[in-house]
Amino acid sequence: MAFLRAQEVLPSHIFKASGLVSDFIFDAKKLYIATDNGVVDVFDIQSKKQINSIILPITRSGLNQIIPAKIHSIDNYNNVLVIVSSGINGFRDVYLYHDKLEKIIDAKNELFIKEAHFSNDHQVVFATFASEAILYDFSENYALYTTQVSPSHQGDFTLNASKTEMLNSDEAGIVQRSDIKTAKLLQTYDTQNVDKVFHIAYEKGTLITGGQDRRVGVYPKNETPYYIKSDFLVYCVGLTPNAKKAVYVKNEDNDLQLFDVSSKKLEDTFVGDHTLVTQIKFINNHSFLSSGRSNKVYYFKFR
């Protein structure tokens, strides 16, 4: 019987954006890369070619200088994008994009939105730096609720695959899972990190956390939680759609370590991006995209 060895894996492709990557999303056909220069670069995933650029209106700094509208967050639902960008005095503008831009939140509302996620075709969940969650109905231009999900500063925020639950992490090393419709707290995860949780990934009831304490917290569904000790601050983690494999930033070189969630066995290492990795998102159970503080998104495949 032949045994497969863990190996170092180089990127299969590198997508190059027009500015520093701040966020990215993808669907079955397209990759959308949001940048700090107010542009969303759109690529065809199969051909790897750029097919469009979405350009946001310029804005003004606190010194009244004309500057690009830095994009902080992007999400999509049925070919509609929600884009969070810097507006006047650093407050956030929020746009919808479907063939054209439509502003739904103005910086004059003085919201410091960290990120936004669609919950359905007419509602978006906003997460603020003050650890608030806002369920906003853009068809009615109305916030259904604003709730304080944590007393600590916001770490990371994400939704489950069915968009019925939201998860947030904070500076205290705690992750909370709540119902989106009611904001009711469903579960607290607080046993594996003792300091700020930078990043979380959640699939099929399994949660992975990356913390300032150099721990990768692992909460497998219906199994005993545990943690893996990293060589460096764990700024980013990722989890396969089937929740069987996970990836974390393992060292100062920003190499990415794959491991088996059930067995805890360390597997392949992914190398190539030497900037601070801030996003890891799986396309399927054998490939993922990652980005850091550069103009590049890396595409990795593994066995």
Residue frames as qw, qx, qy, qz and C-alpha x, y, z in Angstrom:
[[0.000, 0.888, 0.459, 0.000, 0.00, 0.00, 0.00],
 [0.423, 0.356, -0.015, 0.833, 1.40, 3.43, -0.92],
 [0.284, -0.734, -0.438, 0.435, 1.28, 6.21, 1.65],
 [0.289, 0.799, 0.166, 0.501, 0.94, 9.83, 0.57],
 [0.537, -0.253, -0.300, 0.747, 3.44, 12.14, 2.22],
 [0.022, -0.928, -0.230, 0.293, 2.85, 15.68, 3.28],
 [0.612, 0.208, 0.252, 0.720, 4.59, 18.11, 0.94],
 [0.049, -0.521, -0.057, 0.850, 5.14, 21.77, 0.21],
 [0.408, 0.604, 0.649, 0.218, 2.61, 23.02, -2.33],
 [0.155, -0.182, 0.165, 0.957, 3.10, 26.05, -4.55],
 [0.455, 0.502, 0.302, -0.670, 0.16, 28.07, -5.91],
 [0.569, 0.346, 0.689, 0.287, -1.43, 26.78, -9.10],
 [0.258, 0.659, 0.338, 0.620, -2.21, 30.34, -10.14],
 [0.257, -0.413, -0.325, 0.811, -1.85, 33.90, -8.86],
 [0.153, 0.817, 0.482, 0.278, -4.57, 36.46, -9.62],
 [0.379, -0.099, -0.117, 0.913, -3.21, 40.02, -9.73],
 [0.010, 0.843, 0.529, -0.098, -5.52, 42.89, -8.73],
 [0.316, 0.746, 0.100, 0.577, -5.26, 46.61, -9.45],
 [0.183, -0.730, 0.328, -0.571, -4.54, 47.49, -5.82],
 [0.012, -0.246, 0.872, -0.422, -3.91, 45.96, -2.42],
 [0.489, -0.305, -0.752, -0.319, -6.46, 43.22, -1.76],
 [0.289, -0.296, 0.454, -0.789, -8.85, 44.02, 1.09],
 [0.653, 0.085, 0.634, -0.406, -11.36, 41.21, 0.55],
 [0.293, 0.218, -0.724, -0.585, -12.47, 38.72, -2.10],
 [0.688, 0.137, 0.563, -0.437, -15.43, 36.48, -2.86],
 [0.116, 0.219, -0.810, -0.532, -16.31, 34.01, -5.60],
 [0.790, 0.166, 0.296, -0.510, -19.18, 32.11, -7.11],
 [0.870, 0.128, 0.467, 0.098, -19.24, 29.23, -9.59],
 [0.671, 0.611, 0.225, 0.354, -17.92, 31.38, -12.42],
 [0.235, 0.819, -0.087, 0.516, -16.36, 34.59, -11.11],
 [0.617, -0.327, -0.359, 0.619, -13.81, 35.83, -8.60],
 [0.015, -0.918, -0.149, -0.367, -14.38, 39.35, -7.22],
 [0.649, -0.128, -0.301, 0.687, -11.32, 41.03, -5.69],
 [0.150, -0.962, -0.207, -0.100, -11.95, 44.19, -3.64],
 [0.648, 0.225, -0.169, 0.708, -9.05, 46.62, -3.33],
 [0.340, -0.596, -0.314, 0.656, -7.89, 49.61, -1.32],
 [0.119, -0.164, 0.286, 0.937, -8.12, 51.86, -4.39],
 [0.465, 0.367, 0.285, -0.754, -11.91, 51.69, -4.69],
 [0.550, 0.348, -0.554, -0.519, -12.03, 49.06, -7.43],
 [0.789, -0.071, 0.579, -0.193, -13.48, 45.54, -7.56],
 [0.232, 0.466, -0.732, -0.440, -11.59, 43.50, -10.15],
 [0.854, 0.105, 0.328, -0.391, -13.65, 40.66, -11.62],
 [0.041, 0.451, -0.842, -0.293, -12.01, 37.50, -13.02],
 [0.878, 0.091, -0.281, -0.377, -13.34, 34.45, -14.81],
 [0.660, -0.511, 0.540, -0.107, -12.31, 31.55, -12.57],
 [0.916, 0.190, 0.338, 0.106, -11.95, 29.05, -15.41],
 [0.649, 0.663, 0.016, 0.373, -9.96, 31.16, -17.89],
 [0.605, -0.438, -0.172, 0.643, -8.21, 33.16, -15.09],
 [0.291, 0.336, 0.239, 0.863, -8.72, 36.31, -17.18],
 [0.035, 0.384, 0.394, -0.834, -10.00, 39.64, -15.89],
 [0.137, 0.490, 0.751, 0.421, -13.43, 40.40, -17.36],
 [0.142, -0.845, -0.341, -0.386, -14.61, 43.54, -15.55],
 [0.337, 0.005, -0.436, 0.835, -13.76, 46.35, -13.12],
 [0.258, -0.811, -0.503, -0.151, -16.30, 47.95, -10.79],
 [0.366, 0.234, -0.222, 0.873, -15.14, 51.44, -9.84],
 [0.269, -0.724, -0.571, 0.279, -16.56, 53.20, -6.79],
 [0.110, 0.922, 0.094, 0.360, -17.00, 56.99, -6.66],
 [0.461, 0.276, -0.436, 0.722, -14.08, 58.86, -5.10],
 [0.474, -0.776, -0.412, 0.051, -14.45, 60.28, -1.61],
 [0.121, 0.804, -0.250, 0.527, -12.80, 62.88, 0.62],
 [0.599, -0.069, -0.614, 0.509, -10.47, 62.50, 3.56],
 [0.376, -0.754, -0.424, 0.331, -10.73, 64.35, 6.85],
 [0.303, -0.470, 0.146, 0.816, -8.40, 66.95, 5.34],
 [0.510, 0.700, 0.198, -0.458, -10.82, 67.35, 2.43],
 [0.008, -0.484, 0.728, 0.486, -8.47, 65.65, -0.01],
 [0.836, 0.271, -0.148, -0.453, -9.94, 63.63, -2.88],
 [0.199, -0.414, 0.888, -0.019, -9.00, 59.96, -2.36],
 [0.491, -0.022, -0.789, -0.369, -10.10, 56.53, -3.63],
 [0.717, -0.371, 0.147, -0.572, -12.88, 54.91, -1.58],
 [0.061, 0.348, -0.927, 0.129, -11.05, 52.04, 0.10],
 [0.781, -0.169, -0.391, -0.457, -13.18, 48.88, 0.06],
 [0.294, -0.456, 0.716, -0.438, -13.38, 47.00, 3.36],
 [0.471, 0.071, 0.851, -0.222, -15.85, 44.20, 2.65],
 [0.474, 0.236, -0.476, -0.703, -17.65, 42.53, -0.23],
 [0.436, 0.081, 0.873, -0.204, -20.28, 39.80, -0.49],
 [0.340, 0.117, -0.551, -0.753, -22.57, 38.43, -3.20],
 [0.432, 0.239, 0.798, -0.346, -25.99, 36.81, -3.46],
 [0.551, 0.587, 0.592, 0.032, -27.63, 35.80, -6.75],
 [0.529, 0.408, 0.274, 0.692, -25.23, 38.01, -8.76],
 [0.130, -0.922, -0.091, -0.354, -25.81, 41.07, -6.55],
 [0.586, 0.128, -0.442, 0.667, -22.83, 42.50, -4.63],
 [0.369, -0.914, -0.161, -0.048, -22.83, 44.40, -1.36],
 [0.624, 0.351, -0.206, 0.667, -19.75, 46.61, -1.01],
 [0.446, -0.853, -0.185, 0.200, -18.62, 48.44, 2.15],
 [0.598, 0.415, -0.033, 0.685, -16.20, 51.32, 1.55],
 [0.344, -0.400, -0.293, 0.798, -14.71, 54.33, 3.31],
 [0.138, 0.821, 0.424, 0.358, -16.69, 57.53, 2.99],
 [0.044, 0.776, -0.134, 0.614, -16.39, 61.03, 4.41],
 [0.337, -0.664, 0.471, -0.473, -14.42, 61.20, 7.68],
 [0.059, 0.296, -0.946, 0.119, -13.83, 57.45, 7.57],
 [0.621, 0.147, 0.555, -0.534, -17.46, 56.50, 8.10],
 [0.344, -0.001, 0.884, 0.316, -18.81, 53.83, 5.77],
 [0.570, 0.313, -0.216, -0.729, -20.72, 53.97, 2.52],
 [0.504, 0.027, 0.863, -0.016, -22.51, 50.79, 1.48],
 [0.432, 0.383, -0.400, -0.712, -23.38, 50.00, -2.14],
 [0.779, 0.197, 0.589, -0.085, -25.32, 47.32, -3.96],
 [0.131, 0.519, -0.572, -0.621, -24.09, 46.40, -7.43],
 [0.614, 0.288, 0.732, 0.056, -26.07, 44.66, -10.15],
 [0.505, 0.578, 0.402, 0.499, -24.96, 46.13, -13.49],
 [0.100, 0.712, -0.048, 0.693, -24.85, 49.52, -11.73],
 [0.317, -0.025, -0.639, 0.700, -24.01, 50.94, -8.28],
 [0.393, -0.695, -0.342, -0.495, -26.74, 51.90, -5.81],
 [0.142, 0.294, -0.615, 0.718, -25.84, 53.47, -2.47],
 [0.569, -0.522, -0.592, -0.233, -27.95, 52.08, 0.40],
 [0.582, -0.700, -0.233, 0.342, -26.01, 53.48, 3.39],
 [0.329, 0.825, -0.090, 0.451, -24.33, 56.90, 3.40],
 [0.547, 0.092, -0.477, 0.682, -21.32, 57.90, 5.48],
 [0.213, -0.461, 0.090, -0.857, -23.52, 60.67, 6.93],
 [0.802, -0.425, -0.301, -0.293, -25.16, 57.94, 9.01],
 [0.111, -0.717, 0.590, -0.354, -21.82, 57.73, 10.85],
 [0.967, -0.174, 0.132, -0.132, -21.56, 53.94, 10.95],
 [0.022, -0.652, 0.752, 0.098, -18.21, 52.17, 11.34],
 [0.956, 0.117, 0.093, -0.253, -19.17, 48.97, 9.54],
 [0.394, -0.526, 0.721, 0.220, -16.44, 46.33, 9.51],
 [0.008, -0.082, 0.887, 0.454, -18.10, 43.95, 7.08],
 [0.637, 0.192, 0.133, -0.734, -21.41, 43.00, 5.49],
 [0.099, -0.042, 0.975, 0.192, -22.99, 39.68, 4.55],
 [0.556, -0.100, -0.385, -0.730, -26.20, 38.89, 2.70],
 [0.376, -0.041, 0.831, -0.408, -28.68, 36.86, 4.76],
 [0.524, 0.479, 0.704, 0.009, -31.20, 36.66, 1.89],
 [0.426, 0.431, 0.450, 0.656, -32.11, 38.53, -1.30],
 [0.046, -0.814, -0.220, -0.536, -33.27, 41.68, 0.51],
 [0.567, -0.819, 0.052, -0.073, -31.45, 41.71, 3.85],
 [0.583, 0.500, -0.452, 0.454, -27.85, 42.26, 4.88],
 [0.708, -0.650, -0.187, 0.205, -26.14, 41.75, 8.24],
 [0.282, 0.793, -0.299, 0.450, -23.66, 44.49, 9.14],
 [0.776, -0.417, -0.278, 0.383, -20.95, 43.92, 11.75],
 [0.054, 0.948, -0.119, 0.289, -19.46, 47.06, 13.32],
 [0.458, 0.424, -0.587, 0.516, -16.11, 47.55, 15.01],
 [0.329, -0.385, 0.468, -0.724, -18.03, 48.07, 18.26],
 [0.007, -0.025, -0.996, 0.086, -19.28, 44.45, 18.06],
 [0.534, 0.328, 0.339, -0.701, -22.78, 45.38, 16.98],
 [0.222, 0.176, 0.867, 0.409, -24.80, 43.32, 14.52],
 [0.366, 0.401, 0.114, -0.832, -27.33, 45.20, 12.40],
 [0.387, 0.318, 0.836, 0.227, -29.92, 43.35, 10.31],
 [0.152, 0.474, -0.079, -0.864, -30.78, 45.77, 7.52],
 [0.538, 0.505, 0.673, 0.050, -33.60, 45.36, 5.01],
 [0.179, -0.289, 0.311, 0.888, -32.51, 47.31, 1.94],
 [0.008, 0.446, 0.736, 0.510, -35.82, 46.81, 0.14],
 [0.284, -0.832, -0.471, -0.068, -37.45, 48.87, 2.92],
 [0.285, 0.593, -0.264, 0.705, -34.39, 50.96, 3.87],
 [0.610, -0.632, 0.092, -0.470, -34.87, 49.94, 7.47],
 [0.200, 0.363, -0.848, 0.330, -32.82, 48.30, 10.24],
 [0.717, -0.365, -0.515, -0.297, -34.83, 45.47, 11.77],
 [0.711, -0.690, -0.083, 0.104, -32.55, 45.45, 14.80],
 [0.341, 0.684, -0.500, 0.407, -29.22, 46.60, 16.17],
 [0.863, -0.494, -0.090, -0.061, -27.81, 44.33, 18.85],
 [0.077, -0.775, 0.609, -0.147, -24.63, 44.29, 20.92],
 [0.933, 0.073, -0.341, -0.090, -23.21, 40.82, 20.34],
 [0.782, -0.111, -0.344, 0.508, -20.16, 41.29, 22.59],
 [0.299, -0.934, -0.076, 0.181, -18.84, 43.83, 25.12],
 [0.560, -0.448, 0.398, 0.572, -15.38, 43.53, 23.53],
 [0.226, 0.629, -0.383, -0.638, -13.98, 44.90, 20.28],
 [0.892, 0.359, 0.086, -0.260, -14.99, 42.94, 17.16],
 [0.466, -0.405, 0.705, 0.349, -12.57, 40.31, 15.92],
 [0.066, 0.060, -0.788, -0.609, -14.13, 38.43, 13.01],
 [0.568, 0.288, 0.391, -0.664, -17.69, 37.90, 11.77],
 [0.157, 0.139, -0.833, -0.511, -19.18, 35.30, 9.45],
 [0.751, 0.031, 0.113, -0.650, -22.41, 33.48, 8.59],
 [0.598, -0.061, 0.799, 0.026, -23.12, 29.79, 8.27],
 [0.151, -0.013, 0.757, 0.636, -23.62, 28.34, 4.79],
 [0.008, 0.586, 0.787, 0.193, -27.42, 28.49, 5.00],
 [0.056, 0.352, 0.002, 0.935, -27.29, 32.15, 6.17],
 [0.557, -0.629, -0.458, -0.290, -29.49, 31.47, 9.19],
 [0.699, -0.641, -0.139, 0.285, -26.83, 32.00, 11.86],
 [0.299, 0.847, -0.260, 0.354, -24.05, 34.51, 12.51],
 [0.834, -0.339, -0.190, 0.391, -20.81, 33.98, 14.38],
 [0.146, 0.904, -0.188, 0.355, -18.58, 36.65, 15.86],
 [0.774, -0.153, -0.346, 0.507, -15.27, 36.60, 17.71],
 [0.154, -0.963, -0.012, -0.222, -13.84, 39.20, 20.06],
 [0.214, 0.714, -0.534, 0.399, -10.78, 40.34, 22.00],
 [0.592, -0.470, 0.511, -0.410, -11.63, 38.09, 24.94],
 [0.016, 0.281, -0.949, -0.139, -11.08, 34.90, 22.93],
 [0.451, 0.292, 0.744, -0.397, -14.79, 34.11, 22.77],
 [0.158, -0.030, -0.664, -0.730, -16.89, 33.17, 19.74],
 [0.424, 0.280, 0.599, -0.619, -20.67, 33.46, 19.83],
 [0.020, -0.169, -0.815, -0.554, -23.15, 31.87, 17.44],
 [0.282, 0.345, 0.447, -0.776, -26.56, 33.57, 17.15],
 [0.397, 0.554, 0.722, 0.117, -29.77, 33.29, 15.15],
 [0.214, 0.107, 0.273, 0.932, -29.90, 35.98, 12.45],
 [0.215, -0.593, -0.555, -0.542, -33.66, 36.58, 12.48],
 [0.550, -0.761, -0.328, -0.106, -33.95, 37.03, 16.24],
 [0.178, 0.724, -0.472, 0.470, -30.34, 37.77, 17.31],
 [0.826, -0.494, 0.133, -0.235, -30.84, 35.10, 20.00],
 [0.026, -0.636, 0.770, -0.050, -27.60, 33.58, 21.32],
 [0.927, 0.064, -0.259, -0.263, -27.39, 29.89, 20.43],
 [0.932, -0.152, -0.123, 0.305, -23.92, 28.85, 21.58],
 [0.103, -0.934, 0.341, -0.020, -20.72, 30.21, 23.10],
 [0.910, 0.182, -0.193, 0.319, -17.27, 28.82, 22.28],
 [0.127, -0.914, 0.252, -0.291, -14.73, 29.87, 24.89],
 [0.876, -0.435, 0.202, 0.049, -12.52, 26.93, 25.91],
 [0.878, 0.163, 0.170, 0.416, -9.67, 26.90, 23.37],
 [0.406, 0.563, -0.028, 0.719, -8.41, 30.51, 23.11],
 [0.479, -0.603, -0.404, 0.494, -7.25, 32.74, 25.95],
 [0.152, -0.453, 0.099, 0.873, -6.72, 35.93, 23.94],
 [0.442, 0.537, -0.047, -0.717, -8.14, 37.77, 20.96],
 [0.648, 0.249, 0.698, 0.174, -9.57, 35.59, 18.18],
 [0.017, -0.423, 0.369, 0.827, -8.50, 37.17, 14.88],
 [0.460, 0.229, -0.562, -0.648, -10.31, 34.92, 12.47],
 [0.591, 0.024, 0.725, -0.352, -12.96, 32.16, 12.36],
 [0.382, 0.162, -0.707, -0.573, -14.20, 29.58, 9.87],
 [0.525, 0.050, 0.666, -0.527, -17.42, 27.62, 10.27],
 [0.516, 0.179, -0.629, -0.553, -18.85, 24.73, 8.25],
 [0.720, -0.147, -0.634, -0.241, -21.39, 22.00, 9.05],
 [0.725, -0.658, -0.139, -0.151, -21.32, 22.68, 12.79],
 [0.812, -0.172, -0.083, 0.552, -17.51, 22.69, 13.05],
 [0.012, -0.998, 0.028, -0.046, -15.70, 25.87, 14.12],
 [0.769, 0.073, -0.094, 0.629, -12.02, 26.77, 13.61],
 [0.159, -0.984, -0.062, 0.041, -10.48, 29.81, 15.34],
 [0.688, 0.324, -0.169, 0.627, -7.16, 31.61, 14.96],
 [0.423, -0.877, -0.225, 0.032, -5.87, 33.57, 17.93],
 [0.098, 0.877, -0.352, 0.310, -3.32, 36.00, 19.27],
 [0.671, -0.543, 0.481, -0.150, -2.36, 33.27, 21.75],
 [0.180, 0.491, -0.805, -0.282, -0.85, 31.29, 18.84],
 [0.415, 0.082, 0.882, -0.209, -3.59, 28.72, 19.11],
 [0.394, -0.025, -0.611, -0.686, -5.79, 27.20, 16.44],
 [0.473, 0.008, 0.650, -0.594, -8.99, 26.40, 18.27],
 [0.336, 0.015, -0.812, -0.477, -10.90, 23.43, 16.89],
 [0.504, 0.061, 0.564, -0.652, -14.51, 22.71, 17.84],
 [0.172, 0.006, -0.875, -0.453, -15.54, 19.63, 15.83],
 [0.649, -0.206, -0.146, -0.718, -19.27, 18.97, 15.65],
 [0.914, -0.282, -0.082, -0.281, -20.28, 16.46, 18.36],
 [0.840, 0.089, -0.342, 0.411, -16.63, 15.88, 19.35],
 [0.565, -0.678, -0.161, 0.442, -14.28, 17.16, 22.06],
 [0.271, 0.952, -0.094, 0.105, -12.74, 20.58, 21.30],
 [0.797, -0.285, 0.095, 0.524, -8.95, 20.92, 21.16],
 [0.189, 0.952, -0.139, -0.196, -6.28, 23.33, 20.01],
 [0.848, 0.245, 0.030, 0.469, -3.13, 23.17, 17.91],
 [0.359, -0.793, 0.072, 0.488, -0.19, 25.33, 19.00],
 [0.630, 0.731, 0.081, 0.250, 1.22, 27.43, 16.16],
 [0.672, -0.071, -0.062, 0.734, 4.68, 28.99, 15.80],
 [0.113, 0.108, 0.089, 0.984, 3.18, 32.44, 15.24],
 [0.363, 0.300, 0.377, -0.797, 0.08, 34.56, 15.80],
 [0.285, 0.303, 0.872, 0.259, -2.74, 32.81, 13.94],
 [0.161, 0.315, -0.020, -0.935, -4.13, 35.66, 11.86],
 [0.626, 0.252, -0.282, -0.682, -6.18, 33.52, 9.50],
 [0.411, -0.045, 0.906, -0.086, -7.85, 30.10, 9.23],
 [0.556, 0.206, -0.403, -0.697, -9.94, 28.25, 6.66],
 [0.526, -0.013, 0.803, -0.279, -12.16, 25.16, 6.61],
 [0.054, -0.012, -0.830, -0.554, -13.24, 22.87, 3.76],
 [0.549, -0.159, -0.203, -0.795, -16.98, 22.78, 2.90],
 [0.792, -0.194, -0.557, -0.160, -17.21, 19.23, 4.28],
 [0.471, -0.776, 0.256, -0.331, -15.45, 20.35, 7.51],
 [0.980, -0.118, -0.035, 0.154, -12.89, 17.56, 7.29],
 [0.691, 0.108, -0.042, 0.714, -9.74, 19.61, 6.58],
 [0.134, -0.973, -0.149, 0.117, -8.61, 23.01, 7.82],
 [0.627, 0.410, -0.068, 0.659, -5.78, 25.46, 7.10],
 [0.354, -0.907, -0.134, 0.182, -4.05, 28.01, 9.32],
 [0.338, 0.831, -0.324, 0.300, -1.17, 30.49, 9.08],
 [0.916, -0.272, -0.236, 0.179, 1.67, 28.59, 10.77],
 [0.680, -0.293, -0.034, 0.671, 4.71, 30.90, 10.98],
 [0.092, -0.734, 0.023, 0.673, 6.28, 34.31, 10.34],
 [0.138, -0.179, 0.679, 0.698, 6.82, 33.37, 6.68],
 [0.587, 0.270, 0.127, -0.752, 3.02, 33.09, 6.34],
 [0.235, 0.096, -0.927, -0.276, 3.17, 29.47, 5.20],
 [0.702, -0.145, 0.026, -0.697, -0.23, 27.78, 5.40],
 [0.069, -0.215, 0.962, -0.152, -0.63, 24.46, 7.22],
 [0.700, -0.108, -0.425, -0.563, -3.26, 21.89, 6.26],
 [0.112, -0.200, 0.898, -0.375, -4.50, 19.47, 8.93],
 [0.420, -0.290, -0.800, -0.316, -7.13, 16.79, 9.36],
 [0.415, -0.503, 0.134, -0.746, -9.84, 17.96, 11.78],
 [0.906, -0.297, -0.143, -0.265, -10.66, 14.49, 13.09],
 [0.913, -0.031, -0.224, 0.339, -7.18, 12.96, 13.43],
 [0.304, -0.919, 0.100, 0.231, -5.34, 16.28, 14.15],
 [0.772, -0.049, 0.353, 0.525, -2.63, 15.14, 11.71],
 [0.059, 0.777, -0.204, -0.592, -0.62, 17.89, 10.01],
 [0.781, 0.393, 0.446, 0.192, -0.56, 17.44, 6.23],
 [0.577, 0.477, 0.206, 0.630, 0.59, 19.64, 3.30],
 [0.251, -0.652, -0.119, 0.705, 2.12, 23.10, 3.69],
 [0.457, 0.762, 0.368, 0.275, 1.26, 25.83, 1.17],
 [0.457, -0.502, 0.080, 0.730, 3.98, 28.35, 0.37],
 [0.404, 0.459, 0.451, 0.650, 4.33, 31.37, -1.85],
 [0.115, -0.858, -0.211, -0.454, 2.64, 34.29, -0.13],
 [0.570, -0.045, -0.445, 0.689, 5.07, 36.09, 2.18],
 [0.173, -0.409, 0.071, -0.893, 2.72, 38.89, 3.20],
 [0.253, 0.013, 0.734, -0.630, 0.44, 38.74, 6.25],
 [0.189, -0.251, -0.849, -0.425, -2.40, 36.42, 5.17],
 [0.284, 0.043, 0.369, -0.884, -5.83, 37.85, 5.99],
 [0.766, 0.202, 0.066, -0.607, -8.22, 35.68, 3.95],
 [0.050, -0.175, 0.966, 0.185, -8.47, 31.94, 3.30],
 [0.682, 0.232, 0.227, -0.655, -11.58, 30.72, 1.48],
 [0.404, -0.066, 0.891, 0.196, -12.16, 27.22, 0.12],
 [0.443, 0.230, -0.441, -0.745, -13.59, 26.78, -3.37],
 [0.882, -0.079, -0.351, -0.304, -14.24, 23.08, -2.73],
 [0.854, -0.502, 0.135, -0.008, -12.78, 20.27, -0.59],
 [0.850, -0.040, 0.208, 0.483, -9.49, 20.26, -2.53],
 [0.432, 0.386, 0.133, 0.804, -8.75, 23.86, -3.45],
 [0.243, -0.830, -0.378, 0.329, -8.77, 27.30, -1.85],
 [0.337, 0.735, 0.034, 0.588, -7.88, 30.94, -2.38],
 [0.552, -0.609, -0.272, 0.501, -5.82, 33.11, -0.03],
 [0.305, 0.778, 0.044, 0.547, -4.75, 36.73, 0.10],
 [0.572, -0.457, -0.294, 0.615, -2.59, 38.99, 2.22],
 [0.046, -0.876, -0.070, 0.475, -1.32, 42.54, 2.20],
 [0.271, -0.247, 0.607, 0.705, -0.45, 42.61, -1.47],
 [0.510, 0.369, -0.170, -0.758, -2.21, 42.86, -4.84],
 [0.366, 0.218, -0.864, -0.267, -2.37, 39.07, -5.24],
 [0.815, -0.151, 0.293, -0.476, -4.84, 36.27, -4.60],
 [0.030, 0.410, -0.904, -0.116, -3.27, 32.80, -4.53],
 [0.873, 0.050, -0.119, -0.471, -5.00, 29.69, -5.83],
 [0.129, -0.435, 0.884, -0.116, -3.90, 26.43, -4.18],
 [0.871, 0.009, -0.289, -0.397, -4.90, 22.83, -4.93],
 [0.215, -0.457, 0.834, -0.224, -4.14, 19.69, -2.93],
 [0.231, 0.018, -0.956, -0.181, -4.86, 15.97, -2.94]]
